[in-house]
Amino acid sequence: MKKETKEELSILRHIPNLLTISRILLTFVVAYLILTQNKLSLIVVVFVIAALTDYFDGVLARKFNWTSEFGRKADIIADRFLWIGTALSFFIAMRDVLTWKTGLQLAFIMSREIITAPFALVSFFGGKSIP
């Protein structure tokens, strides 16, 4: 059996970051599917794939010690991007059938993500460490 070279191992270290970046890209796909009123089953499948990238990037990063400051920060941004992007897309797609009460409830449910997103962005682009 062939042993992995140092270069091959170096490339593998980026898998968690690639999964995180793919989550951001999949958010656009989910939003597009929602806004173009595709089948709910397709939306759910793509969303679940995006959500699984969050699970697997963390598992791989911890198991193989492929952690990085970029990865920690990007993961937080990608999570908020997926949740806020999906909720906002549903909100826009359903704006004609939502009552003001339902809209307020959705906004309340997403308020934590909405409020903390700017702080995560400032931390990411400001180069500060995330505790």
Buried (B, 14 or more C-beta within 10 A) or exposed (E): EEEEEEEEEEEEBBBBBEBBBBBBEBBEBBBEBBEEEEEEEEBEEBBEBBBEBBEEBBEBBEEEEBBEEEBBBBBBBBBBBBBBBBBBBBBEBEEEEBEEEEEEEBEEEBEEBBEEBEEBBEBBEEEEEEE
